[in-house]
Amino acid sequence: MEQEEFLRVVWASQSCDVFVDEAGDMIGHYDKLMIQLASRGRHFQWREGVYGGGHNCYFIMQRPAMCSPTIRTQCKKLYAFQQDIEDAIALKKAWGHEELLQAPALGQGEYIYCERFHAMQRGRVLF
């Protein structure tokens, strides 16, 4: 689906789970329309005389450093798997957790999970 059509469907809908896979490639650093989705998609919206529910937006990416800092800071929850130090530094800057610098040392299936203003947790995906 083309970005324009995707965004038309998103903004015409209410209370959806919106998944953007390969967000680093799909959004880039300066795509204003997708940044607006990250910063305003969760809010209630006025349509046809009623307030509608906002969206839950999920940005899935291999390289967080490739994605806009605005999008990284708008996210409420983070699952960080093994990645290089550049990406771990970008996440640490956005989330303020020193522990994210440990992400390059994570093993297969291990992850670091955190929510804004909460303690971080480590976990493992069961295969």
ROSE-4610 file (N, C-alpha, C; in Angstrom, 1 decimal, always signed):
// ROSE-4610
residu = [M/M/M/E/E/E/Q/Q/Q/E/E/E/E/E/E/F/F/F/L/L/L/R/R/R/V/V/V/V/V/V/W/W/W/A/A/A/S/S/S/Q/Q/Q/S/S/S/C/C/C/D/D/D/V/V/V/F/F/F/V/V/V/D/D/D/E/E/E/A/A/A/G/G/G/D/D/D/M/M/M/I/I/I/G/G/G/H/H/H/Y/Y/Y/D/D/D/K/K/K/L/L/L/M/M/M/I/I/I/Q/Q/Q/L/L/L/A/A/A/S/S/S/R/R/R/G/G/G/R/R/R/H/H/H/F/F/F/Q/Q/Q/W/W/W/R/R/R/E/E/E/G/G/G/V/V/V/Y/Y/Y/G/G/G/G/G/G/G/G/G/H/H/H/N/N/N/C/C/C/Y/Y/Y/F/F/F/I/I/I/M/M/M/Q/Q/Q/R/R/R/P/P/P/A/A/A/M/M/M/C/C/C/S/S/S/P/P/P/T/T/T/I/I/I/R/R/R/T/T/T/Q/Q/Q/C/C/C/K/K/K/K/K/K/L/L/L/Y/Y/Y/A/A/A/F/F/F/Q/Q/Q/Q/Q/Q/D/D/D/I/I/I/E/E/E/D/D/D/A/A/A/I/I/I/A/A/A/L/L/L/K/K/K/K/K/K/A/A/A/W/W/W/G/G/G/H/H/H/E/E/E/E/E/E/L/L/L/L/L/L/Q/Q/Q/A/A/A/P/P/P/A/A/A/L/L/L/G/G/G/Q/Q/Q/G/G/G/E/E/E/Y/Y/Y/I/I/I/Y/Y/Y/C/C/C/E/E/E/R/R/R/F/F/F/H/H/H/A/A/A/M/M/M/Q/Q/Q/R/R/R/G/G/G/R/R/R/V/V/V/L/L/L/F/F/F]
num = [1/1/1/2/2/2/3/3/3/4/4/4/5/5/5/6/6/6/7/7/7/8/8/8/9/9/9/10/10/10/11/11/11/12/12/12/13/13/13/14/14/14/15/15/15/16/16/16/17/17/17/18/18/18/19/19/19/20/20/20/21/21/21/22/22/22/23/23/23/24/24/24/25/25/25/26/26/26/27/27/27/28/28/28/29/29/29/30/30/30/31/31/31/32/32/32/33/33/33/34/34/34/35/35/35/36/36/36/37/37/37/38/38/38/39/39/39/40/40/40/41/41/41/42/42/42/43/43/43/44/44/44/45/45/45/46/46/46/47/47/47/48/48/48/49/49/49/50/50/50/51/51/51/52/52/52/53/53/53/54/54/54/55/55/55/56/56/56/57/57/57/58/58/58/59/59/59/60/60/60/61/61/61/62/62/62/63/63/63/64/64/64/65/65/65/66/66/66/67/67/67/68/68/68/69/69/69/70/70/70/71/71/71/72/72/72/73/73/73/74/74/74/75/75/75/76/76/76/77/77/77/78/78/78/79/79/79/80/80/80/81/81/81/82/82/82/83/83/83/84/84/84/85/85/85/86/86/86/87/87/87/88/88/88/89/89/89/90/90/90/91/91/91/92/92/92/93/93/93/94/94/94/95/95/95/96/96/96/97/97/97/98/98/98/99/99/99/100/100/100/101/101/101/102/102/102/103/103/103/104/104/104/105/105/105/106/106/106/107/107/107/108/108/108/109/109/109/110/110/110/111/111/111/112/112/112/113/113/113/114/114/114/115/115/115/116/116/116/117/117/117/118/118/118/119/119/119/120/120/120/121/121/121/122/122/122/123/123/123/124/124/124/125/125/125/126/126/126/127/127/127]
x = [+0.9/+0.0/+0.9/+0.6/+1.3/+1.1/+2.1/+2.0/+0.8/+0.5/-0.7/-2.0/-2.2/-3.4/-3.4/-2.3/-2.2/-2.6/-2.1/-2.4/-3.9/-4.4/-5.8/-6.7/-6.4/-7.2/-7.0/-5.8/-5.5/-6.3/-6.3/-6.9/-8.5/-8.9/-10.4/-10.9/-10.1/-10.5/-10.4/-10.9/-10.8/-10.4/-9.6/-9.2/-8.7/-7.7/-7.0/-5.7/-5.2/-3.8/-3.1/-2.2/-1.5/-0.1/+0.3/+1.7/+2.4/+3.6/+4.5/+5.8/+5.9/+7.0/+8.1/+9.4/+10.5/+10.4/+10.1/+9.8/+11.0/+12.2/+13.4/+13.4/+13.1/+13.0/+11.8/+10.6/+9.4/+9.2/+9.8/+9.5/+10.7/+11.9/+13.1/+13.2/+14.1/+14.3/+13.3/+12.8/+12.1/+10.7/+10.1/+8.8/+7.7/+7.3/+6.4/+5.1/+4.5/+3.2/+3.3/+4.4/+4.5/+4.9/+5.6/+5.9/+4.6/+3.7/+2.4/+1.6/+1.7/+1.1/+1.6/+2.9/+3.5/+3.1/+3.1/+2.8/+1.4/+0.5/-0.9/-1.9/-1.4/-2.2/-2.9/-2.3/-2.9/-4.0/-4.1/-5.1/-6.5/-7.4/-8.8/-9.0/-9.8/-10.0/-11.4/-11.6/-13.0/-13.4/-14.5/-15.0/-16.5/-17.1/-18.5/-19.3/-18.9/-19.6/-19.4/-18.5/-18.2/-16.7/-16.3/-14.9/-14.7/-13.6/-13.3/-12.0/-11.8/-10.6/-9.4/-8.3/-7.0/-6.5/-5.4/-4.8/-3.7/-3.4/-2.2/-1.3/-0.1/+0.8/+2.0/+2.4/+3.6/+4.6/+5.8/+6.8/+7.9/+8.0/+8.9/+10.1/+11.3/+12.5/+13.7/+14.6/+15.8/+16.9/+16.8/+17.8/+17.2/+17.0/+16.4/+17.1/+18.4/+19.1/+18.6/+18.0/+17.6/+16.2/+15.5/+14.2/+14.3/+13.4/+13.3/+13.4/+14.2/+14.2/+12.8/+12.0/+10.7/+9.8/+10.0/+9.2/+9.7/+11.0/+11.6/+11.1/+11.0/+10.5/+9.0/+8.3/+6.8/+6.3/+7.1/+6.7/+6.6/+5.6/+5.3/+6.1/+6.2/+6.8/+7.9/+8.9/+10.1/+10.5/+10.7/+11.3/+12.6/+13.7/+15.0/+15.7/+16.0/+16.7/+18.2/+19.0/+20.4/+20.5/+21.4/+21.7/+23.1/+23.5/+24.8/+24.8/+26.0/+26.1/+25.5/+25.6/+25.0/+23.5/+22.8/+21.4/+21.1/+21.9/+21.7/+21.9/+22.8/+23.0/+21.8/+21.3/+20.1/+18.9/+18.7/+17.6/+17.9/+19.1/+19.4/+19.1/+19.5/+19.2/+17.7/+16.9/+15.5/+14.8/+15.3/+14.6/+15.2/+16.5/+17.2/+17.6/+17.6/+18.0/+19.4/+20.3/+21.7/+21.7/+20.8/+20.8/+20.7/+20.1/+19.9/+21.3/+22.3/+23.7/+24.1/+23.4/+23.7/+23.1/+22.3/+21.6/+22.6/+23.7/+24.6/+25.1/+25.0/+25.5/+24.4/+23.1/+22.0/+22.2/+21.8/+21.9/+20.6/+20.6/+19.5/+18.2/+17.2/+15.9/+15.8/+16.9/+16.9/+16.4/+15.8/+15.4/+15.3/+15.3/+15.1/+13.8/+13.0/+11.6/+11.5/+10.9/+10.7/+9.5/+8.8/+7.8/+8.3/+7.8/+8.2/+7.9/+8.9/+8.8/+8.7/+9.1/+9.1/+10.5/+10.7/+12.0/+12.0/+13.2/+13.5/+13.4/+13.1/+13.1/+13.8/+14.4/+15.0/+14.1/+14.1/+13.3/+13.9/+13.2/+13.6/+12.4/+12.5/+11.4/+11.6/+10.5/+10.5/+10.3/+11.2/+11.1/+10.5]
y = [-1.2/+0.0/+1.2/+2.2/+3.4/+4.2/+5.0/+5.8/+6.7/+7.4/+8.3/+7.6/+6.4/+5.6/+5.1/+4.6/+4.1/+5.2/+6.4/+7.5/+7.9/+7.9/+8.2/+7.2/+5.9/+4.9/+5.1/+5.4/+5.5/+6.7/+7.9/+9.0/+9.0/+8.1/+8.0/+6.9/+6.3/+5.2/+5.7/+4.9/+5.3/+4.0/+4.3/+3.3/+2.0/+2.2/+1.0/+0.8/-0.5/-0.8/-0.6/+0.3/+0.7/+0.2/-0.7/-1.3/-0.7/-0.2/+0.3/-0.5/-1.5/-2.4/-1.8/-2.1/-1.5/+0.1/+0.6/+2.0/+2.9/+2.4/+3.1/+3.5/+2.5/+2.7/+3.4/+3.1/+3.6/+5.1/+5.5/+6.8/+7.8/+7.3/+8.1/+9.1/+10.0/+11.0/+12.2/+12.5/+13.8/+13.7/+12.6/+12.5/+13.0/+14.3/+15.0/+14.3/+13.6/+13.0/+11.8/+11.0/+9.8/+10.3/+11.4/+11.9/+12.4/+13.0/+13.4/+12.2/+11.0/+9.8/+9.4/+9.5/+9.1/+10.1/+11.4/+12.4/+12.6/+12.4/+12.7/+11.5/+10.4/+9.2/+8.7/+8.9/+8.3/+9.2/+10.4/+11.4/+11.1/+11.6/+11.5/+12.5/+12.2/+13.0/+13.4/+14.6/+15.1/+14.8/+14.0/+13.7/+13.7/+14.4/+14.3/+14.6/+15.5/+15.9/+15.0/+14.1/+13.2/+13.1/+12.8/+12.5/+11.0/+10.6/+9.2/+8.9/+7.6/+7.1/+7.2/+7.5/+7.5/+6.1/+6.1/+4.8/+4.3/+3.0/+2.5/+2.3/+3.0/+2.9/+2.1/+1.2/+0.3/+0.6/+1.0/+1.2/+0.1/-0.7/-1.9/-1.6/-1.7/-1.3/-2.1/-2.4/-3.0/-2.1/-0.8/+0.2/+1.4/+1.5/+2.7/+4.0/+4.0/+5.2/+5.8/+4.9/+5.4/+6.1/+6.0/+6.5/+7.9/+8.7/+10.1/+10.1/+10.9/+11.1/+11.4/+12.1/+12.5/+11.2/+10.3/+9.0/+8.2/+8.1/+7.4/+7.9/+9.2/+9.8/+9.8/+9.6/+9.5/+8.1/+7.1/+5.8/+5.6/+4.9/+4.6/+3.4/+2.4/+1.1/+0.8/+0.1/-0.3/-1.7/-2.5/-3.8/-3.7/-3.8/-3.7/-5.0/-5.5/-6.8/-6.4/-7.4/-7.2/-6.2/-5.3/-4.3/-3.7/-2.9/-2.3/-1.1/-0.7/+0.4/+1.7/+2.0/+3.3/+3.3/+2.2/+2.2/+2.2/+1.5/+1.5/+2.9/+3.6/+5.0/+5.9/+5.7/+6.5/+6.2/+4.9/+4.6/+5.1/+5.1/+5.6/+7.1/+7.8/+9.3/+9.5/+8.7/+8.9/+8.5/+7.5/+6.9/+7.2/+7.7/+8.1/+6.9/+5.7/+4.5/+4.1/+4.2/+3.8/+2.3/+1.5/+0.0/-0.3/+0.6/+0.3/+0.1/+0.7/+0.5/-1.0/-1.8/-3.2/-4.0/-3.4/-4.1/-4.8/-4.3/-5.0/-6.4/-6.6/-7.8/-8.8/-8.5/-9.4/-10.6/-11.8/-13.0/-13.2/-14.3/-14.6/-14.7/-14.0/-14.0/-13.2/-12.6/-11.8/-10.4/-9.7/-8.3/-7.5/-6.2/-5.2/-4.6/-4.5/-3.9/-2.8/-1.7/-0.6/+0.2/+0.9/+1.8/+3.2/+4.2/+5.6/+5.7/+6.2/+6.5/+5.2/+4.1/+2.8/+2.2/+1.2/+0.5/-0.4/-0.7/-1.6/-3.0/-3.9/-5.4/-6.1/-7.2/-8.1/-9.3/-9.8/-11.0/-11.8/-12.9/-13.8/-14.3/-14.3/-14.9/-16.4/-17.1/-18.6/-19.1/-19.9/-20.5/-21.8]
z = [+0.0/+0.0/+0.0/-0.8/-0.9/+0.4/+0.8/+2.0/+2.0/+0.9/+0.9/+1.2/+0.6/+0.8/+2.2/+2.7/+4.1/+5.1/+5.0/+5.9/+5.7/+4.5/+4.3/+5.1/+5.0/+5.8/+7.3/+7.7/+9.2/+9.7/+9.0/+9.6/+9.4/+8.5/+8.4/+9.4/+10.1/+11.1/+12.5/+13.4/+14.8/+15.6/+16.7/+17.6/+17.0/+16.1/+15.4/+16.0/+15.8/+16.0/+14.7/+14.6/+13.4/+13.4/+12.5/+12.5/+11.3/+11.6/+10.6/+10.6/+9.8/+9.8/+9.0/+9.3/+8.7/+8.7/+9.9/+10.1/+9.7/+9.9/+9.6/+8.1/+7.3/+5.8/+5.4/+6.0/+5.6/+5.9/+7.0/+7.5/+7.2/+7.4/+7.2/+8.4/+8.3/+9.4/+9.3/+8.1/+8.0/+7.4/+7.4/+6.8/+7.7/+7.5/+8.4/+8.6/+7.6/+7.7/+8.6/+8.5/+9.4/+10.8/+11.0/+12.3/+13.0/+12.2/+12.7/+13.2/+12.5/+12.9/+14.3/+14.5/+15.8/+16.9/+16.6/+17.6/+17.9/+16.9/+17.1/+16.9/+16.5/+16.2/+17.5/+18.6/+19.8/+20.5/+20.0/+20.6/+20.0/+20.8/+20.4/+19.2/+18.3/+17.1/+16.9/+16.4/+16.1/+14.7/+14.6/+13.2/+13.3/+12.3/+12.1/+13.4/+14.2/+15.4/+16.6/+16.6/+17.7/+17.9/+19.1/+19.4/+19.2/+18.4/+18.2/+18.9/+19.2/+19.9/+19.0/+19.6/+18.9/+18.6/+18.0/+17.6/+18.5/+18.5/+19.1/+17.9/+17.9/+16.8/+17.2/+16.3/+16.6/+15.5/+15.8/+14.9/+15.0/+14.1/+14.1/+13.2/+13.8/+13.0/+13.4/+12.5/+12.7/+13.2/+12.8/+13.1/+13.7/+15.0/+15.6/+15.2/+15.0/+14.6/+13.2/+12.4/+11.1/+11.2/+12.3/+12.4/+13.1/+12.8/+13.4/+14.9/+15.5/+17.0/+17.6/+16.8/+17.2/+17.4/+16.5/+16.6/+17.8/+18.0/+19.1/+20.4/+20.5/+21.8/+22.0/+21.0/+21.1/+21.6/+21.5/+21.8/+23.3/+23.8/+25.2/+25.7/+24.8/+25.2/+24.2/+24.7/+23.9/+24.2/+23.1/+23.2/+22.4/+23.0/+22.3/+22.3/+21.1/+21.0/+20.7/+20.4/+20.1/+18.9/+19.1/+18.0/+18.2/+17.2/+17.4/+18.4/+18.7/+19.7/+19.3/+18.0/+17.5/+17.8/+17.5/+17.8/+19.3/+20.1/+21.5/+22.1/+21.6/+22.0/+21.6/+20.4/+20.0/+21.0/+21.3/+22.2/+23.6/+24.1/+25.4/+25.5/+24.4/+24.3/+24.4/+23.7/+23.6/+24.9/+25.5/+26.7/+28.0/+28.0/+29.2/+30.1/+29.6/+30.5/+30.1/+31.0/+30.7/+30.4/+30.9/+30.7/+29.2/+28.4/+27.0/+26.2/+26.8/+26.2/+26.3/+27.1/+27.2/+26.0/+25.2/+24.1/+23.1/+22.8/+21.9/+22.4/+23.7/+24.4/+24.6/+24.2/+24.4/+23.5/+24.0/+23.2/+22.3/+21.6/+20.7/+21.5/+21.2/+21.9/+23.1/+23.6/+24.8/+24.4/+25.3/+25.0/+26.3/+26.1/+27.2/+26.9/+27.9/+27.8/+28.8/+28.4/+29.3/+28.8/+29.7/+29.5/+30.0/+29.4/+29.9/+31.4/+32.1/+33.6/+34.4/+33.9/+34.7/+34.6/+35.5/+35.5/+34.3/+33.9/+32.7/+33.2/+32.3/+32.6/+31.4/+31.8/+30.7/+30.6/+29.4/+29.1/+28.0/+27.7/+26.6/+25.9/+24.6/+23.8/+23.8/+24.0/+24.0/+22.6/+22.2/+20.8/+20.9]
